[in-house]
Amino acid sequence: MNEVQGPTPTGTSRPYKSLTEALRGQRIDPVNHDFIRAIVDAVGVSTFIDRGRYIEAIRRGDGAALHIGRTYTNGFTEDEIVVVGGRPLPLAPSEGRAPYFYVTHPSELPSAPAGVARPSRTAGTRAPAKPKSEPRAPKTTPLDERDYGVCDVCFMVKTPSGGCACT
């Protein structure tokens, strides 16, 4: 999980008025909104800033700012325990922001239920992808060549019609 550090690509940053505005502005999957809101409430965040590829969430007290991306939230310390939904979150070491740790959002987890209901799209957005077609049957291999015999005159292999080059 490498993330670009610093201001937005244009060199500017702007504060968001609320977490809801920030999540909408970054186009974060609505399935993750409640999860991110629970993290922000558990940690205590005062300000949200647009950093281009992620939201920088400034904590009220001590601690590093959280970086909220589309698929992760980064900025936890190794000994920090964040409880969401009655269970502690599994933290993984950050590749681009050592010594901090990150948590993957629920929509990206392989153990997420297959039928997770997502909000329907409104007019003006892309149509849903076509369903995958059934897998094709494996190609059949050609049959072994048939033996049509050998010509007694020129010793060439006979064709399926029974002829050869000499007739």
C-alpha positions as CSV (number, residue, x, y, z in Angstrom):
1,M,0.0,0.0,0.0
2,N,2.1,2.9,-1.3
3,E,0.5,6.3,-1.0
4,V,1.7,9.6,-2.3
5,Q,2.5,12.0,0.5
6,G,2.0,15.8,0.6
7,P,-0.4,18.2,-1.0
8,T,-2.7,17.5,-4.0
9,P,-1.2,17.1,-7.4
10,T,-2.0,20.8,-8.2
11,G,-0.2,21.8,-5.0
12,T,-3.4,22.9,-3.1
13,S,-5.3,21.5,-0.3
14,R,-8.8,22.4,0.9
15,P,-10.6,21.5,4.2
16,Y,-13.8,19.6,4.1
17,K,-16.8,20.8,6.2
18,S,-17.7,17.2,7.4
19,L,-16.7,13.6,7.1
20,T,-19.7,13.0,4.8
21,E,-18.6,15.7,2.4
22,A,-15.0,14.3,2.5
23,L,-16.2,10.7,1.7
24,R,-18.4,11.9,-1.1
25,G,-15.6,14.1,-2.5
26,Q,-13.2,11.2,-2.6
27,R,-15.8,8.9,-4.1
28,I,-15.3,6.3,-1.3
29,D,-17.6,3.3,-1.6
30,P,-20.8,4.0,0.5
31,V,-20.5,0.4,1.9
32,N,-17.4,1.7,3.8
33,H,-19.0,5.0,5.2
34,D,-20.3,3.5,8.5
35,F,-17.0,1.7,9.1
36,I,-14.9,4.9,8.5
37,R,-17.3,6.9,10.6
38,A,-16.8,4.4,13.5
39,I,-13.0,4.7,13.1
40,V,-13.1,8.5,13.1
41,D,-15.4,8.5,16.2
42,A,-13.1,6.0,18.0
43,V,-9.9,7.9,17.3
44,G,-11.3,11.5,17.7
45,V,-10.8,13.6,14.6
46,S,-11.3,17.4,14.4
47,T,-10.5,18.3,10.8
48,F,-10.7,16.7,7.3
49,I,-8.4,17.9,4.5
50,D,-8.4,17.0,0.8
51,R,-4.9,15.7,-0.1
52,G,-5.8,14.5,-3.6
53,R,-5.7,10.7,-3.3
54,Y,-6.7,10.6,0.3
55,I,-8.4,12.5,3.1
56,E,-6.1,13.7,5.9
57,A,-8.0,13.4,9.2
58,I,-6.3,15.5,11.9
59,R,-6.7,14.0,15.4
60,R,-7.9,16.1,18.3
61,G,-5.2,15.0,20.7
62,D,-1.8,13.4,20.2
63,G,-1.1,11.0,17.3
64,A,-0.5,11.1,13.6
65,A,-3.1,12.2,11.2
66,L,-5.1,9.4,9.6
67,H,-5.0,9.0,5.8
68,I,-8.3,7.8,4.6
69,G,-8.1,6.3,1.1
70,R,-10.6,4.5,-1.1
71,T,-9.6,1.1,0.3
72,Y,-7.7,1.8,3.5
73,T,-7.3,4.0,6.6
74,N,-3.6,4.6,7.5
75,G,-1.9,6.3,10.5
76,F,-2.3,3.9,13.5
77,T,0.6,3.1,15.9
78,E,1.6,-0.5,16.6
79,D,0.2,-0.4,20.1
80,E,-3.0,1.4,19.2
81,I,-6.2,-0.7,19.4
82,V,-9.2,0.6,17.5
83,V,-12.5,-1.2,18.3
84,V,-15.3,-1.0,15.6
85,G,-18.5,-3.0,16.0
86,G,-17.3,-4.6,19.3
87,R,-14.1,-6.1,17.8
88,P,-10.6,-4.8,17.5
89,L,-9.4,-4.0,14.0
90,P,-6.6,-6.1,12.4
91,L,-3.8,-3.6,11.7
92,A,-1.1,-4.2,9.0
93,P,2.3,-2.4,8.7
94,S,2.2,0.5,6.2
95,E,4.6,0.2,3.2
96,G,4.6,3.9,2.4
97,R,4.2,5.4,5.8
98,A,6.4,3.6,8.3
99,P,6.2,3.2,11.3
100,Y,2.4,3.4,11.0
101,F,-0.2,0.8,10.4
102,Y,-3.3,0.6,8.3
103,V,-6.6,-1.2,8.2
104,T,-8.4,-2.4,5.0
105,H,-12.0,-1.2,4.4
106,P,-14.7,-3.9,4.5
107,S,-15.5,-3.7,0.8
108,E,-11.9,-4.9,0.0
109,L,-11.8,-7.8,2.4
110,P,-11.9,-11.3,0.8
111,S,-14.1,-12.5,3.6
112,A,-16.8,-10.0,2.9
113,P,-20.1,-11.6,2.0
114,A,-20.6,-12.1,-1.7
115,G,-24.0,-10.5,-1.8
116,V,-23.1,-7.2,-0.2
117,A,-25.9,-4.9,-1.1
118,R,-24.6,-1.7,-2.7
119,P,-26.7,1.3,-3.4
120,S,-28.2,1.5,-6.9
121,R,-26.7,3.9,-9.4
122,T,-28.6,6.9,-10.6
123,A,-29.1,8.1,-14.1
124,G,-26.0,9.5,-15.8
125,T,-23.6,6.9,-14.3
126,R,-22.1,3.9,-16.0
127,A,-24.2,0.9,-16.6
128,P,-23.4,-2.2,-14.5
129,A,-21.0,-4.7,-16.1
130,K,-22.3,-7.6,-18.1
131,P,-22.6,-10.8,-16.1
132,K,-19.8,-13.3,-16.8
133,S,-20.7,-15.9,-19.4
134,E,-20.5,-19.6,-18.7
135,P,-17.0,-21.1,-19.0
136,R,-16.5,-22.7,-22.4
137,A,-16.0,-26.4,-22.9
138,P,-12.4,-27.3,-23.5
139,K,-11.4,-27.6,-27.2
140,T,-11.5,-31.1,-28.6
141,T,-8.2,-32.5,-29.8
142,P,-8.1,-33.7,-33.4
143,L,-8.6,-37.4,-33.9
144,D,-5.7,-39.6,-34.8
145,E,-5.0,-39.6,-38.5
146,R,-6.8,-42.4,-40.2
147,D,-5.0,-44.9,-42.3
148,Y,-6.3,-45.0,-45.9
149,G,-3.7,-47.5,-47.1
150,V,-0.6,-47.2,-49.4
151,C,-0.6,-47.3,-53.2
152,D,0.9,-50.5,-54.5
153,V,2.4,-48.7,-57.5
154,C,4.0,-45.5,-56.1
155,F,3.9,-46.3,-52.4
156,M,2.2,-43.0,-51.5
157,V,-0.5,-42.7,-48.8
158,K,-3.9,-42.9,-50.4
159,T,-6.4,-40.0,-50.0
160,P,-9.8,-40.5,-48.3
161,S,-11.3,-41.0,-51.7
162,G,-8.9,-43.9,-52.4
163,G,-6.7,-42.2,-55.0
164,C,-3.0,-41.3,-55.0
165,A,-0.6,-39.2,-57.1
166,C,0.0,-41.9,-59.7
167,T,-3.7,-42.4,-60.7
